[in-house]
Amino acid sequence: MIKTTAYQRDLVDALKDPVEAAAYLNAAIEDGDRAVFLLALRNVAEASGGMSALAEKAQLSRESLYRTLSARGNPEIKSLNAILHAMGLRLAVEPENRETSAA
């Protein structure tokens, strides 16, 4: 068996946990590369039951979902929100400096 196949299977199993999936996607966002983020979304989609199931939950056509998450995809915020919601996740913005200062 090829090691990458075992790695992929282990990754998908881990990404079934929403906390793990959120951390994985946040790490992909931090990378700053759109292709890395889209690959991460595809991996979480696989963990969420596959593209067909995710497309149905997100109320998108399967073809549209594949195109959106392709290496050359450029998802709009509306599509991204629908996809994340279907995965049981949400998009959030946080301050860079998480320390709170006394006023």
C-alpha positions as MATLAB code, in Angstrom:
seq = 'MIKTTAYQRDLVDALKDPVEAAAYLNAAIEDGDRAVFLLALRNVAEASGGMSALAEKAQLSRESLYRTLSARGNPEIKSLNAILHAMGLRLAVEPENRETSAA';
ca = [
       0.000    0.000    0.000;
       1.238    3.480   -0.845;
       2.012    5.622    2.202;
       0.205    8.659    0.804;
      -2.982    6.609    0.563;
      -2.719    5.636    4.235;
      -1.969    9.253    5.123;
      -4.979   10.475    3.159;
      -7.262    7.948    4.842;
      -5.964    8.945    8.296;
      -6.338   12.632    7.429;
      -9.944   12.189    6.275;
     -10.747   10.199    9.421;
      -9.292   12.984   11.601;
     -11.177   15.674    9.662;
     -14.520   14.091   10.557;
     -14.109   15.882   13.902;
     -15.337   19.495   13.418;
     -12.684   20.834   15.806;
      -9.936   19.133   13.783;
     -11.485   20.303   10.505;
     -11.651   23.909   11.744;
      -8.019   23.846   12.905;
      -6.936   22.305    9.584;
      -8.770   24.954    7.555;
      -7.428   27.763    9.746;
      -3.877   26.465    9.206;
      -4.524   26.427    5.455;
      -5.770   30.022    5.602;
      -2.674   31.057    7.572;
      -0.517   29.576    4.792;
      -1.847   32.345    2.557;
      -1.985   30.217   -0.596;
      -5.432   29.916   -2.190;
      -4.574   26.496   -3.691;
      -3.637   25.163   -0.238;
      -6.934   26.387    1.217;
      -8.949   24.854   -1.633;
      -7.131   21.520   -1.193;
      -7.916   21.662    2.521;
     -11.582   22.339    1.712;
     -11.620   19.334   -0.645;
     -10.162   17.132    2.107;
     -12.773   18.322    4.605;
     -15.460   17.800    1.948;
     -14.336   14.188    1.590;
     -14.507   13.787    5.378;
     -17.999   15.315    5.351;
     -19.403   12.533    3.202;
     -18.020   13.414   -0.209;
     -18.731   16.007   -2.836;
     -22.208   14.786   -3.781;
     -23.451   14.805   -0.188;
     -21.813   18.174    0.489;
     -23.263   19.702   -2.680;
     -26.730   18.612   -1.610;
     -26.298   19.997    1.926;
     -24.886   23.283    0.563;
     -27.650   23.494   -2.063;
     -25.094   23.725   -4.861;
     -24.832   21.593   -7.956;
     -22.152   18.931   -7.745;
     -20.468   20.395  -10.840;
     -20.441   23.858   -9.291;
     -18.929   22.502   -6.079;
     -16.195   20.644   -7.988;
     -15.435   23.789  -10.008;
     -15.432   25.986   -6.889;
     -13.039   23.698   -5.013;
     -10.793   22.933   -7.984;
      -7.175   24.086   -7.974;
      -8.262   27.069  -10.089;
     -11.448   27.691   -8.128;
     -12.263   31.132   -6.787;
     -15.212   30.731   -4.407;
     -17.387   33.721   -3.662;
     -18.132   34.445   -0.007;
     -21.734   33.243   -0.464;
     -20.565   29.863   -1.800;
     -17.861   29.573    0.845;
     -20.383   30.256    3.606;
     -22.782   27.666    2.166;
     -20.008   25.061    1.912;
     -18.725   25.709    5.424;
     -22.258   25.664    6.860;
     -22.889   22.309    5.172;
     -19.700   21.053    6.862;
     -20.942   22.247   10.240;
     -18.412   25.094   10.278;
     -18.537   28.859    9.942;
     -16.302   31.661    8.752;
     -15.094   34.028   11.481;
     -12.761   36.985   11.755;
     -10.589   37.446   14.821;
      -8.222   40.207   15.856;
      -4.586   39.467   15.088;
      -3.550   40.431   18.585;
      -5.750   38.334   20.847;
      -4.479   39.974   24.016;
      -6.965   42.289   25.662;
      -5.673   45.464   27.154;
      -7.165   47.267   30.113;
      -8.496   50.660   29.137;
];
